Amino acid sequence: MKTNATADSPDEKNHNLDRFDLAILRYLQSDSSISNVALAEKVKLSAPACLRRVERLKQIGLIKGYVALLNPQALNVGMVVLIGVVLDRSTPKSFEDFEAAVQKISGCMECHVVTGEFDYILMIRTKDNQSFNKLHAEQLLFLPGVRQIRSFIGLREVLSTTQLVF
């Protein structure tokens, strides 16, 4: 599920979450397949009250969706490549063009505007060196407004989590 952050993101608003809301969010981010009845039991609410809270958390944008976490190695996309990108110009138009184009890059899981040496950091998953070389030659080299691309191939994953700490 690809997402785009906006200025009106839920994280910028105070939603007056209580301990029940926070507990629901913690349980759901560790196992989103939990039944409402089991979730209600864990957070010590009635099933209808729990369901109302989950629906409210969805409505206000704190729950953006539900996904299955897949095994990348088993699906032949176990290689992680982090890519630093420097644009030719730092204009709103160059950023806009790049951001539109990067959405279409095969295997691009994340793209972040960053400070420091690069304008963007991308995370790409692919099969192996050969498939990355093909992706580089056929897609990355054609990204608009790019002056420099530096690739960093991951050798071993030390930590990867989807769980937020709050």
C-alpha positions as a printed NumPy array, in Angstrom:
array([[  0.   ,   0.   ,   0.   ],
       [  1.647,   3.216,  -1.153],
       [  0.835,   6.288,   0.876],
       [  1.524,   9.977,   0.575],
       [  1.853,  12.282,   3.562],
       [  0.014,  15.596,   3.442],
       [ -0.013,  18.783,   5.474],
       [ -3.308,  17.688,   7.042],
       [ -1.992,  14.304,   8.182],
       [ -3.688,  12.835,  11.255],
       [ -0.362,  12.954,  13.112],
       [ -0.531,  16.758,  13.153],
       [ -3.869,  16.867,  14.943],
       [ -4.723,  16.218,  18.567],
       [ -7.379,  13.516,  18.582],
       [ -7.672,  13.234,  22.372],
       [ -6.846,   9.537,  22.378],
       [ -7.462,   7.78 ,  25.651],
       [ -5.834,   4.608,  26.969],
       [ -8.426,   2.417,  25.207],
       [ -7.72 ,   4.021,  21.817],
       [ -3.973,   3.651,  22.318],
       [ -4.349,   0.021,  23.394],
       [ -6.5  ,  -0.716,  20.335],
       [ -3.883,   0.842,  18.054],
       [ -1.06 ,  -1.119,  19.702],
       [ -2.868,  -4.455,  19.369],
       [ -3.955,  -3.806,  15.785],
       [ -0.483,  -2.843,  14.625],
       [  0.912,  -6.095,  15.982],
       [ -1.948,  -8.25 ,  14.604],
       [ -4.524,  -6.588,  12.389],
       [ -6.278,  -9.909,  11.792],
       [ -7.455, -10.101,  15.407],
       [-11.225, -10.395,  15.678],
       [-13.179,  -7.532,  17.192],
       [-14.329,  -9.807,  20.028],
       [-10.747, -10.821,  20.878],
       [ -9.559,  -7.217,  20.595],
       [-12.368,  -6.016,  22.858],
       [-11.397,  -8.648,  25.421],
       [ -7.747,  -7.576,  25.37 ],
       [ -8.523,  -3.867,  25.806],
       [-11.3  ,  -4.54 ,  28.335],
       [-14.21 ,  -3.059,  26.361],
       [-17.474,  -4.503,  25.126],
       [-17.351,  -5.695,  21.511],
       [-19.732,  -2.941,  20.253],
       [-17.753,  -0.203,  22.064],
       [-14.498,  -1.56 ,  20.664],
       [-15.903,  -1.67 ,  17.134],
       [-17.142,   1.935,  17.433],
       [-13.676,   3.035,  18.516],
       [-11.966,   1.166,  15.675],
       [-14.356,   2.765,  13.182],
       [-13.648,   6.201,  14.671],
       [ -9.889,   5.596,  14.465],
       [-10.338,   4.719,  10.781],
       [-12.547,   7.745,  10.163],
       [-10.047,  10.204,  11.648],
       [ -7.218,   8.632,   9.645],
       [ -5.194,   6.992,  12.4  ],
       [ -5.88 ,   3.56 ,  10.898],
       [ -4.995,   3.937,   7.219],
       [ -5.624,   0.336,   6.179],
       [ -4.789,  -3.289,   6.841],
       [ -2.063,  -5.291,   5.107],
       [ -0.433,  -8.704,   5.205],
       [  3.319,  -8.556,   5.802],
       [  4.862, -10.747,   3.14 ],
       [  8.2  , -12.563,   3.12 ],
       [ 10.321, -10.747,   0.495],
       [ 12.859, -13.577,   0.161],
       [ 10.127, -16.123,  -0.537],
       [  8.739, -13.796,  -3.219],
       [ 12.136, -13.27 ,  -4.866],
       [ 12.546,  -9.613,  -3.881],
       [ 14.906, -10.083,  -0.947],
       [ 17.577,  -7.608,  -2.028],
       [ 17.277,  -4.123,  -0.515],
       [ 18.867,  -1.146,  -2.237],
       [ 18.948,   2.292,  -0.635],
       [ 19.43 ,   5.054,  -3.164],
       [ 20.527,   8.622,  -2.565],
       [ 19.292,  11.05 ,  -5.216],
       [ 20.528,  14.581,  -5.884],
       [ 18.448,  16.767,  -8.194],
       [ 19.861,  19.282, -10.675],
       [ 17.763,  22.106,  -9.233],
       [ 15.894,  22.625,  -6.007],
       [ 12.731,  24.12 ,  -7.473],
       [  9.148,  23.175,  -6.671],
       [  8.697,  21.991, -10.282],
       [ 11.779,  19.724, -10.21 ],
       [ 10.634,  18.174,  -6.923],
       [  7.106,  17.713,  -8.284],
       [  8.336,  16.069, -11.507],
       [ 10.7  ,  13.749,  -9.648],
       [  8.065,  12.757,  -7.083],
       [  5.537,  11.938,  -9.812],
       [  8.084,   9.811, -11.692],
       [  9.422,   7.934,  -8.658],
       [  5.907,   6.612,  -7.908],
       [  6.26 ,   4.458, -11.046],
       [  9.636,   2.865, -10.241],
       [  9.322,  -0.926,  -9.956],
       [  9.965,  -2.152,  -6.429],
       [ 10.256,   1.324,  -4.895],
       [  8.891,   0.845,  -1.39 ],
       [  9.743,   4.227,   0.106],
       [ 10.845,   7.689,  -0.977],
       [ 11.813,  10.381,   1.523],
       [ 12.871,  14.007,   1.139],
       [ 15.935,  14.327,   3.353],
       [ 18.465,  16.823,   4.616],
       [ 22.176,  16.547,   3.975],
       [ 24.057,  15.21 ,   0.978],
       [ 20.977,  13.975,  -0.919],
       [ 17.597,  15.442,  -1.787],
       [ 15.858,  12.046,  -1.582],
       [ 16.486,   8.58 ,  -0.208],
       [ 14.669,   5.682,  -1.88 ],
       [ 14.28 ,   2.126,  -0.672],
       [ 13.898,  -0.419,  -3.443],
       [ 13.353,  -4.162,  -3.201],
       [ 14.478,  -6.337,  -6.055],
       [ 15.628,  -9.889,  -6.775],
       [ 19.402,  -9.601,  -7.191],
       [ 22.28 ,  -7.56 ,  -8.657],
       [ 21.263,  -8.371, -12.215],
       [ 17.66 ,  -7.25 , -11.705],
       [ 18.841,  -4.086,  -9.942],
       [ 21.231,  -3.33 , -12.803],
       [ 18.317,  -3.667, -15.246],
       [ 16.102,  -1.421, -13.082],
       [ 18.915,   1.123, -12.859],
       [ 19.495,   1.155, -16.623],
       [ 15.825,   1.152, -17.63 ],
       [ 14.173,   3.304, -14.952],
       [ 16.439,   5.105, -12.497],
       [ 18.621,   6.724, -15.158],
       [ 15.509,   8.251, -16.73 ],
       [ 14.137,   9.96 , -13.62 ],
       [ 13.622,  13.659, -14.431],
       [ 15.952,  16.317, -13.082],
       [ 18.437,  13.924, -11.481],
       [ 22.072,  15.005, -11.285],
       [ 23.395,  12.096,  -9.211],
       [ 22.294,   8.67 ,  -7.988],
       [ 24.238,   6.708,  -5.364],
       [ 23.235,   3.145,  -4.591],
       [ 23.823,   1.267,  -1.359],
       [ 23.091,  -2.461,  -1.492],
       [ 21.959,  -3.936,   1.811],
       [ 24.101,  -6.874,   2.914],
       [ 22.101,  -7.964,   5.959],
       [ 18.893,  -6.701,   7.543],
       [ 19.441,  -5.884,  11.199],
       [ 16.041,  -4.33 ,  11.941],
       [ 12.847,  -3.866,   9.991],
       [  9.573,  -3.134,  11.705],
       [  6.188,  -1.726,  10.859],
       [  5.29 ,  -0.99 ,  14.48 ],
       [  5.261,   2.62 ,  15.647],
       [  6.342,   3.446,  19.193],
       [  3.87 ,   5.726,  20.98 ]])
